[in-house]
Amino acid sequence: MIDVLTRGWRSVRWYVGSVMGDRDYERYLAHHASIHGSATPLTEREYWRQRFADQDRNPQGRCC
């Protein structure tokens, strides 16, 4: 019973984290490595700054 609850909780945590963007930087790194090879990727701080700046310049489908 505890194993089922633990797996359920992990699934919920994974889903909420995915919806909130917690894994976006890791996905960016994987994409960057597969497409751009040895080029230096953005740091996590640079990534988030650029992402938010892009959203501010081009607001699409945002609620606020």
Number of C-alpha atoms within 10 A of each C-alpha: 5 7 8 9 10 11 11 12 12 12 12 12 12 14 13 12 13 12 11 10 11 13 12 16 16 11 12 15 18 13 13 16 14 10 10 12 11 9 9 10 15 14 11 14 10 10 16 14 12 13 12 12 12 11 12 10 9 9 12 8 6 6 5 4
